[in-house]
Amino acid sequence: MAKAFHFLTRLNLVELLGRRAKNVQELFEGIRQVPGASIYYHTHRFIQQHHFLSPEPPNDFAFWVTNSLGMDKLGERLAAVDTVKFRSIGGLRESFLAILKSFLEERNARNGDCQEGEEFHFMSCRTFILPTRFVARDLGEFKEIVQKVSINSIYFHMFEAKLRLEKGENDFSNWFEEIGEKKLAMEISRLDPYTVTLEGLRKTIVQRVSRHVKD
């Protein structure tokens, strides 16, 4: 008998780390030293808090560099980091560090301070994973349940499981693979969940699963 899929959800507790940056050099040092949970928070906060916006705003680093330091080109480089391709926080961190290091090594790079009160405040997020009452034993049940569960549950299984928990893939694709639905697993794996709202992502998942549900 195929393994059942247990839907989970999560609650977040945002934490202020007590570290801030007023220029690019300090941003570089902060990104290098803060815990992985902070990198995750600053690259996923907009998705969690503004899940009805599309396209999603850029990561916090790019937003701050552009709006508080006025460095548009550097902000564009940071905003262009393709979060979806990373399978670990470490890899994502190194990508930002490489961009900032390259900028700091440029001969004419300016590294002025932001205005007082506009410093970048490093934050983190503690996540509490909770069970739900929903369990799917086949694709038909999965399709019905994924239309009912909260946005927090969709978010956890699609984003946190892959990157923050470093499972290598989202929970839905992993389960589809386990029950022999390899084509469906690949279809969900290839989605770019950062380019749609969470509700849009839910609808897309339902549509893809519907094609594979046997009458």
MODELLER restraints for C-alpha pairs under 7 A, 6 or more apart:
rsr = mdl.restraints
at = mdl.atoms
rsr.add(forms.Gaussian(group=physical.xy_distance, feature=features.Distance(at['CA:2:A'], at['CA:179:A']), mean=5.82, stdev=0.5))
rsr.add(forms.Gaussian(group=physical.xy_distance, feature=features.Distance(at['CA:3:A'], at['CA:137:A']), mean=6.93, stdev=0.5))
rsr.add(forms.Gaussian(group=physical.xy_distance, feature=features.Distance(at['CA:4:A'], at['CA:135:A']), mean=6.54, stdev=0.5))
rsr.add(forms.Gaussian(group=physical.xy_distance, feature=features.Distance(at['CA:4:A'], at['CA:136:A']), mean=5.56, stdev=0.5))
rsr.add(forms.Gaussian(group=physical.xy_distance, feature=features.Distance(at['CA:4:A'], at['CA:137:A']), mean=4.49, stdev=0.5))
rsr.add(forms.Gaussian(group=physical.xy_distance, feature=features.Distance(at['CA:5:A'], at['CA:135:A']), mean=5.59, stdev=0.5))
rsr.add(forms.Gaussian(group=physical.xy_distance, feature=features.Distance(at['CA:5:A'], at['CA:136:A']), mean=5.04, stdev=0.5))
rsr.add(forms.Gaussian(group=physical.xy_distance, feature=features.Distance(at['CA:5:A'], at['CA:137:A']), mean=6.38, stdev=0.5))
rsr.add(forms.Gaussian(group=physical.xy_distance, feature=features.Distance(at['CA:5:A'], at['CA:175:A']), mean=6.91, stdev=0.5))
rsr.add(forms.Gaussian(group=physical.xy_distance, feature=features.Distance(at['CA:6:A'], at['CA:134:A']), mean=6.36, stdev=0.5))
rsr.add(forms.Gaussian(group=physical.xy_distance, feature=features.Distance(at['CA:6:A'], at['CA:135:A']), mean=4.65, stdev=0.5))
rsr.add(forms.Gaussian(group=physical.xy_distance, feature=features.Distance(at['CA:6:A'], at['CA:136:A']), mean=6.63, stdev=0.5))
rsr.add(forms.Gaussian(group=physical.xy_distance, feature=features.Distance(at['CA:7:A'], at['CA:131:A']), mean=6.69, stdev=0.5))
rsr.add(forms.Gaussian(group=physical.xy_distance, feature=features.Distance(at['CA:7:A'], at['CA:132:A']), mean=5.90, stdev=0.5))
rsr.add(forms.Gaussian(group=physical.xy_distance, feature=features.Distance(at['CA:7:A'], at['CA:134:A']), mean=5.67, stdev=0.5))
rsr.add(forms.Gaussian(group=physical.xy_distance, feature=features.Distance(at['CA:7:A'], at['CA:135:A']), mean=6.13, stdev=0.5))
rsr.add(forms.Gaussian(group=physical.xy_distance, feature=features.Distance(at['CA:7:A'], at['CA:153:A']), mean=6.90, stdev=0.5))
rsr.add(forms.Gaussian(group=physical.xy_distance, feature=features.Distance(at['CA:8:A'], at['CA:129:A']), mean=6.83, stdev=0.5))
rsr.add(forms.Gaussian(group=physical.xy_distance, feature=features.Distance(at['CA:8:A'], at['CA:130:A']), mean=5.71, stdev=0.5))
rsr.add(forms.Gaussian(group=physical.xy_distance, feature=features.Distance(at['CA:8:A'], at['CA:131:A']), mean=4.59, stdev=0.5))
rsr.add(forms.Gaussian(group=physical.xy_distance, feature=features.Distance(at['CA:8:A'], at['CA:132:A']), mean=5.45, stdev=0.5))
rsr.add(forms.Gaussian(group=physical.xy_distance, feature=features.Distance(at['CA:8:A'], at['CA:153:A']), mean=5.76, stdev=0.5))
rsr.add(forms.Gaussian(group=physical.xy_distance, feature=features.Distance(at['CA:9:A'], at['CA:129:A']), mean=5.88, stdev=0.5))
rsr.add(forms.Gaussian(group=physical.xy_distance, feature=features.Distance(at['CA:9:A'], at['CA:130:A']), mean=5.24, stdev=0.5))
rsr.add(forms.Gaussian(group=physical.xy_distance, feature=features.Distance(at['CA:9:A'], at['CA:131:A']), mean=6.24, stdev=0.5))
rsr.add(forms.Gaussian(group=physical.xy_distance, feature=features.Distance(at['CA:9:A'], at['CA:132:A']), mean=6.73, stdev=0.5))
rsr.add(forms.Gaussian(group=physical.xy_distance, feature=features.Distance(at['CA:9:A'], at['CA:152:A']), mean=5.63, stdev=0.5))
rsr.add(forms.Gaussian(group=physical.xy_distance, feature=features.Distance(at['CA:9:A'], at['CA:153:A']), mean=4.18, stdev=0.5))
rsr.add(forms.Gaussian(group=physical.xy_distance, feature=features.Distance(at['CA:9:A'], at['CA:156:A']), mean=6.21, stdev=0.5))
rsr.add(forms.Gaussian(group=physical.xy_distance, feature=features.Distance(at['CA:10:A'], at['CA:127:A']), mean=6.40, stdev=0.5))
rsr.add(forms.Gaussian(group=physical.xy_distance, feature=features.Distance(at['CA:10:A'], at['CA:128:A']), mean=5.37, stdev=0.5))
rsr.add(forms.Gaussian(group=physical.xy_distance, feature=features.Distance(at['CA:10:A'], at['CA:129:A']), mean=4.46, stdev=0.5))
rsr.add(forms.Gaussian(group=physical.xy_distance, feature=features.Distance(at['CA:10:A'], at['CA:130:A']), mean=5.57, stdev=0.5))
rsr.add(forms.Gaussian(group=physical.xy_distance, feature=features.Distance(at['CA:10:A'], at['CA:152:A']), mean=6.21, stdev=0.5))
rsr.add(forms.Gaussian(group=physical.xy_distance, feature=features.Distance(at['CA:10:A'], at['CA:153:A']), mean=6.80, stdev=0.5))
rsr.add(forms.Gaussian(group=physical.xy_distance, feature=features.Distance(at['CA:10:A'], at['CA:156:A']), mean=6.69, stdev=0.5))
rsr.add(forms.Gaussian(group=physical.xy_distance, feature=features.Distance(at['CA:11:A'], at['CA:127:A']), mean=5.76, stdev=0.5))
rsr.add(forms.Gaussian(group=physical.xy_distance, feature=features.Distance(at['CA:11:A'], at['CA:128:A']), mean=5.15, stdev=0.5))
rsr.add(forms.Gaussian(group=physical.xy_distance, feature=features.Distance(at['CA:11:A'], at['CA:129:A']), mean=6.69, stdev=0.5))
rsr.add(forms.Gaussian(group=physical.xy_distance, feature=features.Distance(at['CA:12:A'], at['CA:125:A']), mean=6.24, stdev=0.5))
rsr.add(forms.Gaussian(group=physical.xy_distance, feature=features.Distance(at['CA:12:A'], at['CA:126:A']), mean=5.64, stdev=0.5))
rsr.add(forms.Gaussian(group=physical.xy_distance, feature=features.Distance(at['CA:12:A'], at['CA:127:A']), mean=4.64, stdev=0.5))
rsr.add(forms.Gaussian(group=physical.xy_distance, feature=features.Distance(at['CA:12:A'], at['CA:128:A']), mean=6.32, stdev=0.5))
rsr.add(forms.Gaussian(group=physical.xy_distance, feature=features.Distance(at['CA:13:A'], at['CA:125:A']), mean=5.47, stdev=0.5))
rsr.add(forms.Gaussian(group=physical.xy_distance, feature=features.Distance(at['CA:13:A'], at['CA:126:A']), mean=5.04, stdev=0.5))
rsr.add(forms.Gaussian(group=physical.xy_distance, feature=features.Distance(at['CA:13:A'], at['CA:127:A']), mean=6.46, stdev=0.5))
rsr.add(forms.Gaussian(group=physical.xy_distance, feature=features.Distance(at['CA:14:A'], at['CA:124:A']), mean=5.84, stdev=0.5))
rsr.add(forms.Gaussian(group=physical.xy_distance, feature=features.Distance(at['CA:14:A'], at['CA:125:A']), mean=4.34, stdev=0.5))
rsr.add(forms.Gaussian(group=physical.xy_distance, feature=features.Distance(at['CA:14:A'], at['CA:126:A']), mean=6.38, stdev=0.5))
rsr.add(forms.Gaussian(group=physical.xy_distance, feature=features.Distance(at['CA:15:A'], at['CA:123:A']), mean=5.62, stdev=0.5))
rsr.add(forms.Gaussian(group=physical.xy_distance, feature=features.Distance(at['CA:15:A'], at['CA:124:A']), mean=5.06, stdev=0.5))
rsr.add(forms.Gaussian(group=physical.xy_distance, feature=features.Distance(at['CA:15:A'], at['CA:125:A']), mean=5.65, stdev=0.5))
rsr.add(forms.Gaussian(group=physical.xy_distance, feature=features.Distance(at['CA:16:A'], at['CA:122:A']), mean=6.61, stdev=0.5))
rsr.add(forms.Gaussian(group=physical.xy_distance, feature=features.Distance(at['CA:16:A'], at['CA:123:A']), mean=4.57, stdev=0.5))
rsr.add(forms.Gaussian(group=physical.xy_distance, feature=features.Distance(at['CA:16:A'], at['CA:124:A']), mean=6.42, stdev=0.5))
rsr.add(forms.Gaussian(group=physical.xy_distance, feature=features.Distance(at['CA:17:A'], at['CA:122:A']), mean=5.85, stdev=0.5))
rsr.add(forms.Gaussian(group=physical.xy_distance, feature=features.Distance(at['CA:17:A'], at['CA:123:A']), mean=5.28, stdev=0.5))
rsr.add(forms.Gaussian(group=physical.xy_distance, feature=features.Distance(at['CA:17:A'], at['CA:124:A']), mean=6.75, stdev=0.5))
rsr.add(forms.Gaussian(group=physical.xy_distance, feature=features.Distance(at['CA:19:A'], at['CA:121:A']), mean=6.06, stdev=0.5))
rsr.add(forms.Gaussian(group=physical.xy_distance, feature=features.Distance(at['CA:19:A'], at['CA:122:A']), mean=5.60, stdev=0.5))
rsr.add(forms.Gaussian(group=physical.xy_distance, feature=features.Distance(at['CA:20:A'], at['CA:119:A']), mean=6.22, stdev=0.5))
rsr.add(forms.Gaussian(group=physical.xy_distance, feature=features.Distance(at['CA:20:A'], at['CA:120:A']), mean=5.23, stdev=0.5))
rsr.add(forms.Gaussian(group=physical.xy_distance, feature=features.Distance(at['CA:20:A'], at['CA:121:A']), mean=4.38, stdev=0.5))
rsr.add(forms.Gaussian(group=physical.xy_distance, feature=features.Distance(at['CA:20:A'], at['CA:122:A']), mean=5.76, stdev=0.5))
rsr.add(forms.Gaussian(group=physical.xy_distance, feature=features.Distance(at['CA:21:A'], at['CA:27:A']), mean=5.20, stdev=0.5))
rsr.add(forms.Gaussian(group=physical.xy_distance, feature=features.Distance(at['CA:21:A'], at['CA:119:A']), mean=5.55, stdev=0.5))
rsr.add(forms.Gaussian(group=physical.xy_distance, feature=features.Distance(at['CA:21:A'], at['CA:120:A']), mean=4.97, stdev=0.5))
rsr.add(forms.Gaussian(group=physical.xy_distance, feature=features.Distance(at['CA:21:A'], at['CA:121:A']), mean=6.69, stdev=0.5))
rsr.add(forms.Gaussian(group=physical.xy_distance, feature=features.Distance(at['CA:22:A'], at['CA:113:A']), mean=5.12, stdev=0.5))
rsr.add(forms.Gaussian(group=physical.xy_distance, feature=features.Distance(at['CA:22:A'], at['CA:114:A']), mean=5.38, stdev=0.5))
rsr.add(forms.Gaussian(group=physical.xy_distance, feature=features.Distance(at['CA:22:A'], at['CA:119:A']), mean=4.85, stdev=0.5))
rsr.add(forms.Gaussian(group=physical.xy_distance, feature=features.Distance(at['CA:22:A'], at['CA:120:A']), mean=6.41, stdev=0.5))
rsr.add(forms.Gaussian(group=physical.xy_distance, feature=features.Distance(at['CA:23:A'], at['CA:111:A']), mean=5.98, stdev=0.5))
rsr.add(forms.Gaussian(group=physical.xy_distance, feature=features.Distance(at['CA:23:A'], at['CA:112:A']), mean=5.96, stdev=0.5))
rsr.add(forms.Gaussian(group=physical.xy_distance, feature=features.Distance(at['CA:23:A'], at['CA:113:A']), mean=4.71, stdev=0.5))
rsr.add(forms.Gaussian(group=physical.xy_distance, feature=features.Distance(at['CA:23:A'], at['CA:114:A']), mean=6.29, stdev=0.5))
rsr.add(forms.Gaussian(group=physical.xy_distance, feature=features.Distance(at['CA:24:A'], at['CA:111:A']), mean=5.90, stdev=0.5))
rsr.add(forms.Gaussian(group=physical.xy_distance, feature=features.Distance(at['CA:28:A'], at['CA:97:A']), mean=6.23, stdev=0.5))
rsr.add(forms.Gaussian(group=physical.xy_distance, feature=features.Distance(at['CA:28:A'], at['CA:100:A']), mean=6.21, stdev=0.5))
rsr.add(forms.Gaussian(group=physical.xy_distance, feature=features.Distance(at['CA:31:A'], at['CA:93:A']), mean=6.92, stdev=0.5))
rsr.add(forms.Gaussian(group=physical.xy_distance, feature=features.Distance(at['CA:32:A'], at['CA:97:A']), mean=6.98, stdev=0.5))
rsr.add(forms.Gaussian(group=physical.xy_distance, feature=features.Distance(at['CA:36:A'], at['CA:89:A']), mean=6.00, stdev=0.5))
rsr.add(forms.Gaussian(group=physical.xy_distance, feature=features.Distance(at['CA:37:A'], at['CA:124:A']), mean=5.56, stdev=0.5))
rsr.add(forms.Gaussian(group=physical.xy_distance, feature=features.Distance(at['CA:37:A'], at['CA:125:A']), mean=6.18, stdev=0.5))
rsr.add(forms.Gaussian(group=physical.xy_distance, feature=features.Distance(at['CA:38:A'], at['CA:122:A']), mean=6.94, stdev=0.5))
rsr.add(forms.Gaussian(group=physical.xy_distance, feature=features.Distance(at['CA:38:A'], at['CA:123:A']), mean=5.66, stdev=0.5))
rsr.add(forms.Gaussian(group=physical.xy_distance, feature=features.Distance(at['CA:38:A'], at['CA:124:A']), mean=4.09, stdev=0.5))
rsr.add(forms.Gaussian(group=physical.xy_distance, feature=features.Distance(at['CA:38:A'], at['CA:125:A']), mean=6.72, stdev=0.5))
rsr.add(forms.Gaussian(group=physical.xy_distance, feature=features.Distance(at['CA:39:A'], at['CA:93:A']), mean=6.68, stdev=0.5))
rsr.add(forms.Gaussian(group=physical.xy_distance, feature=features.Distance(at['CA:40:A'], at['CA:89:A']), mean=6.78, stdev=0.5))
rsr.add(forms.Gaussian(group=physical.xy_distance, feature=features.Distance(at['CA:40:A'], at['CA:164:A']), mean=6.90, stdev=0.5))
rsr.add(forms.Gaussian(group=physical.xy_distance, feature=features.Distance(at['CA:41:A'], at['CA:124:A']), mean=5.75, stdev=0.5))
rsr.add(forms.Gaussian(group=physical.xy_distance, feature=features.Distance(at['CA:41:A'], at['CA:125:A']), mean=6.19, stdev=0.5))
rsr.add(forms.Gaussian(group=physical.xy_distance, feature=features.Distance(at['CA:42:A'], at['CA:59:A']), mean=6.11, stdev=0.5))
rsr.add(forms.Gaussian(group=physical.xy_distance, feature=features.Distance(at['CA:42:A'], at['CA:60:A']), mean=5.19, stdev=0.5))
rsr.add(forms.Gaussian(group=physical.xy_distance, feature=features.Distance(at['CA:43:A'], at['CA:59:A']), mean=4.64, stdev=0.5))
rsr.add(forms.Gaussian(group=physical.xy_distance, feature=features.Distance(at['CA:43:A'], at['CA:60:A']), mean=6.31, stdev=0.5))
rsr.add(forms.Gaussian(group=physical.xy_distance, feature=features.Distance(at['CA:46:A'], at['CA:56:A']), mean=6.79, stdev=0.5))
rsr.add(forms.Gaussian(group=physical.xy_distance, feature=features.Distance(at['CA:46:A'], at['CA:57:A']), mean=6.44, stdev=0.5))
rsr.add(forms.Gaussian(group=physical.xy_distance, feature=features.Distance(at['CA:47:A'], at['CA:56:A']), mean=6.54, stdev=0.5))
rsr.add(forms.Gaussian(group=physical.xy_distance, feature=features.Distance(at['CA:51:A'], at['CA:197:A']), mean=5.28, stdev=0.5))
rsr.add(forms.Gaussian(group=physical.xy_distance, feature=features.Distance(at['CA:51:A'], at['CA:198:A']), mean=5.41, stdev=0.5))
rsr.add(forms.Gaussian(group=physical.xy_distance, feature=features.Distance(at['CA:52:A'], at['CA:197:A']), mean=5.28, stdev=0.5))
rsr.add(forms.Gaussian(group=physical.xy_distance, feature=features.Distance(at['CA:52:A'], at['CA:198:A']), mean=6.84, stdev=0.5))
rsr.add(forms.Gaussian(group=physical.xy_distance, feature=features.Distance(at['CA:53:A'], at['CA:197:A']), mean=5.97, stdev=0.5))
rsr.add(forms.Gaussian(group=physical.xy_distance, feature=features.Distance(at['CA:54:A'], at['CA:195:A']), mean=6.92, stdev=0.5))
rsr.add(forms.Gaussian(group=physical.xy_distance, feature=features.Distance(at['CA:54:A'], at['CA:196:A']), mean=5.67, stdev=0.5))
rsr.add(forms.Gaussian(group=physical.xy_distance, feature=features.Distance(at['CA:54:A'], at['CA:197:A']), mean=5.63, stdev=0.5))
rsr.add(forms.Gaussian(group=physical.xy_distance, feature=features.Distance(at['CA:55:A'], at['CA:195:A']), mean=5.59, stdev=0.5))
rsr.add(forms.Gaussian(group=physical.xy_distance, feature=features.Distance(at['CA:55:A'], at['CA:196:A']), mean=6.13, stdev=0.5))
rsr.add(forms.Gaussian(group=physical.xy_distance, feature=features.Distance(at['CA:56:A'], at['CA:194:A']), mean=6.84, stdev=0.5))
rsr.add(forms.Gaussian(group=physical.xy_distance, feature=features.Distance(at['CA:56:A'], at['CA:195:A']), mean=6.51, stdev=0.5))
rsr.add(forms.Gaussian(group=physical.xy_distance, feature=features.Distance(at['CA:58:A'], at['CA:79:A']), mean=5.47, stdev=0.5))
rsr.add(forms.Gaussian(group=physical.xy_distance, feature=features.Distance(at['CA:59:A'], at['CA:79:A']), mean=6.32, stdev=0.5))
rsr.add(forms.Gaussian(group=physical.xy_distance, feature=features.Distance(at['CA:61:A'], at['CA:78:A']), mean=6.97, stdev=0.5))
rsr.add(forms.Gaussian(group=physical.xy_distance, feature=features.Distance(at['CA:62:A'], at['CA:75:A']), mean=4.48, stdev=0.5))
rsr.add(forms.Gaussian(group=physical.xy_distance, feature=features.Distance(at['CA:62:A'], at['CA:76:A']), mean=6.85, stdev=0.5))
rsr.add(forms.Gaussian(group=physical.xy_distance, feature=features.Distance(at['CA:62:A'], at['CA:78:A']), mean=5.04, stdev=0.5))
rsr.add(forms.Gaussian(group=physical.xy_distance, feature=features.Distance(at['CA:62:A'], at['CA:79:A']), mean=5.19, stdev=0.5))
rsr.add(forms.Gaussian(group=physical.xy_distance, feature=features.Distance(at['CA:63:A'], at['CA:75:A']), mean=6.76, stdev=0.5))
rsr.add(forms.Gaussian(group=physical.xy_distance, feature=features.Distance(at['CA:64:A'], at['CA:120:A']), mean=6.84, stdev=0.5))
rsr.add(forms.Gaussian(group=physical.xy_distance, feature=features.Distance(at['CA:65:A'], at['CA:71:A']), mean=5.82, stdev=0.5))
rsr.add(forms.Gaussian(group=physical.xy_distance, feature=features.Distance(at['CA:65:A'], at['CA:75:A']), mean=5.40, stdev=0.5))
rsr.add(forms.Gaussian(group=physical.xy_distance, feature=features.Distance(at['CA:66:A'], at['CA:72:A']), mean=4.97, stdev=0.5))
rsr.add(forms.Gaussian(group=physical.xy_distance, feature=features.Distance(at['CA:66:A'], at['CA:75:A']), mean=4.93, stdev=0.5))
rsr.add(forms.Gaussian(group=physical.xy_distance, feature=features.Distance(at['CA:68:A'], at['CA:114:A']), mean=5.87, stdev=0.5))
rsr.add(forms.Gaussian(group=physical.xy_distance, feature=features.Distance(at['CA:68:A'], at['CA:118:A']), mean=6.24, stdev=0.5))
rsr.add(forms.Gaussian(group=physical.xy_distance, feature=features.Distance(at['CA:69:A'], at['CA:114:A']), mean=5.34, stdev=0.5))
rsr.add(forms.Gaussian(group=physical.xy_distance, feature=features.Distance(at['CA:78:A'], at['CA:96:A']), mean=6.62, stdev=0.5))
rsr.add(forms.Gaussian(group=physical.xy_distance, feature=features.Distance(at['CA:84:A'], at['CA:192:A']), mean=6.52, stdev=0.5))
rsr.add(forms.Gaussian(group=physical.xy_distance, feature=features.Distance(at['CA:86:A'], at['CA:92:A']), mean=6.16, stdev=0.5))
rsr.add(forms.Gaussian(group=physical.xy_distance, feature=features.Distance(at['CA:87:A'], at['CA:162:A']), mean=6.45, stdev=0.5))
rsr.add(forms.Gaussian(group=physical.xy_distance, feature=features.Distance(at['CA:87:A'], at['CA:163:A']), mean=5.24, stdev=0.5))
rsr.add(forms.Gaussian(group=physical.xy_distance, feature=features.Distance(at['CA:87:A'], at['CA:166:A']), mean=6.12, stdev=0.5))
rsr.add(forms.Gaussian(group=physical.xy_distance, feature=features.Distance(at['CA:87:A'], at['CA:168:A']), mean=5.31, stdev=0.5))
rsr.add(forms.Gaussian(group=physical.xy_distance, feature=features.Distance(at['CA:88:A'], at['CA:163:A']), mean=5.20, stdev=0.5))
rsr.add(forms.Gaussian(group=physical.xy_distance, feature=features.Distance(at['CA:88:A'], at['CA:164:A']), mean=6.88, stdev=0.5))
rsr.add(forms.Gaussian(group=physical.xy_distance, feature=features.Distance(at['CA:88:A'], at['CA:166:A']), mean=5.43, stdev=0.5))
rsr.add(forms.Gaussian(group=physical.xy_distance, feature=features.Distance(at['CA:89:A'], at['CA:163:A']), mean=6.34, stdev=0.5))
rsr.add(forms.Gaussian(group=physical.xy_distance, feature=features.Distance(at['CA:89:A'], at['CA:164:A']), mean=6.48, stdev=0.5))
rsr.add(forms.Gaussian(group=physical.xy_distance, feature=features.Distance(at['CA:103:A'], at['CA:109:A']), mean=6.47, stdev=0.5))
rsr.add(forms.Gaussian(group=physical.xy_distance, feature=features.Distance(at['CA:134:A'], at['CA:145:A']), mean=6.80, stdev=0.5))
rsr.add(forms.Gaussian(group=physical.xy_distance, feature=features.Distance(at['CA:136:A'], at['CA:142:A']), mean=4.96, stdev=0.5))
rsr.add(forms.Gaussian(group=physical.xy_distance, feature=features.Distance(at['CA:139:A'], at['CA:209:A']), mean=6.97, stdev=0.5))
rsr.add(forms.Gaussian(group=physical.xy_distance, feature=features.Distance(at['CA:139:A'], at['CA:213:A']), mean=5.86, stdev=0.5))
rsr.add(forms.Gaussian(group=physical.xy_distance, feature=features.Distance(at['CA:140:A'], at['CA:213:A']), mean=5.89, stdev=0.5))
rsr.add(forms.Gaussian(group=physical.xy_distance, feature=features.Distance(at['CA:143:A'], at['CA:206:A']), mean=5.84, stdev=0.5))
rsr.add(forms.Gaussian(group=physical.xy_distance, feature=features.Distance(at['CA:143:A'], at['CA:209:A']), mean=6.41, stdev=0.5))
rsr.add(forms.Gaussian(group=physical.xy_distance, feature=features.Distance(at['CA:143:A'], at['CA:210:A']), mean=6.91, stdev=0.5))
rsr.add(forms.Gaussian(group=physical.xy_distance, feature=features.Distance(at['CA:151:A'], at['CA:198:A']), mean=6.72, stdev=0.5))
rsr.add(forms.Gaussian(group=physical.xy_distance, feature=features.Distance(at['CA:157:A'], at['CA:170:A']), mean=5.98, stdev=0.5))
rsr.add(forms.Gaussian(group=physical.xy_distance, feature=features.Distance(at['CA:157:A'], at['CA:171:A']), mean=5.12, stdev=0.5))
rsr.add(forms.Gaussian(group=physical.xy_distance, feature=features.Distance(at['CA:157:A'], at['CA:172:A']), mean=6.71, stdev=0.5))
rsr.add(forms.Gaussian(group=physical.xy_distance, feature=features.Distance(at['CA:158:A'], at['CA:170:A']), mean=4.89, stdev=0.5))
rsr.add(forms.Gaussian(group=physical.xy_distance, feature=features.Distance(at['CA:158:A'], at['CA:171:A']), mean=6.41, stdev=0.5))
rsr.add(forms.Gaussian(group=physical.xy_distance, feature=features.Distance(at['CA:159:A'], at['CA:170:A']), mean=6.73, stdev=0.5))
rsr.add(forms.Gaussian(group=physical.xy_distance, feature=features.Distance(at['CA:161:A'], at['CA:167:A']), mean=6.01, stdev=0.5))
rsr.add(forms.Gaussian(group=physical.xy_distance, feature=features.Distance(at['CA:161:A'], at['CA:170:A']), mean=5.75, stdev=0.5))
rsr.add(forms.Gaussian(group=physical.xy_distance, feature=features.Distance(at['CA:161:A'], at['CA:171:A']), mean=6.23, stdev=0.5))
rsr.add(forms.Gaussian(group=physical.xy_distance, feature=features.Distance(at['CA:162:A'], at['CA:168:A']), mean=5.26, stdev=0.5))
rsr.add(forms.Gaussian(group=physical.xy_distance, feature=features.Distance(at['CA:162:A'], at['CA:169:A']), mean=4.69, stdev=0.5))
rsr.add(forms.Gaussian(group=physical.xy_distance, feature=features.Distance(at['CA:162:A'], at['CA:170:A']), mean=4.70, stdev=0.5))
rsr.add(forms.Gaussian(group=physical.xy_distance, feature=features.Distance(at['CA:173:A'], at['CA:185:A']), mean=4.19, stdev=0.5))
rsr.add(forms.Gaussian(group=physical.xy_distance, feature=features.Distance(at['CA:173:A'], at['CA:186:A']), mean=6.89, stdev=0.5))
rsr.add(forms.Gaussian(group=physical.xy_distance, feature=features.Distance(at['CA:173:A'], at['CA:188:A']), mean=6.03, stdev=0.5))
rsr.add(forms.Gaussian(group=physical.xy_distance, feature=features.Distance(at['CA:173:A'], at['CA:189:A']), mean=5.98, stdev=0.5))
rsr.add(forms.Gaussian(group=physical.xy_distance, feature=features.Distance(at['CA:174:A'], at['CA:185:A']), mean=6.85, stdev=0.5))
rsr.add(forms.Gaussian(group=physical.xy_distance, feature=features.Distance(at['CA:176:A'], at['CA:182:A']), mean=6.43, stdev=0.5))
rsr.add(forms.Gaussian(group=physical.xy_distance, feature=features.Distance(at['CA:176:A'], at['CA:184:A']), mean=6.64, stdev=0.5))
rsr.add(forms.Gaussian(group=physical.xy_distance, feature=features.Distance(at['CA:176:A'], at['CA:185:A']), mean=5.11, stdev=0.5))
rsr.add(forms.Gaussian(group=physical.xy_distance, feature=features.Distance(at['CA:177:A'], at['CA:185:A']), mean=5.59, stdev=0.5))
rsr.add(forms.Gaussian(group=physical.xy_distance, feature=features.Distance(at['CA:193:A'], at['CA:201:A']), mean=6.41, stdev=0.5))
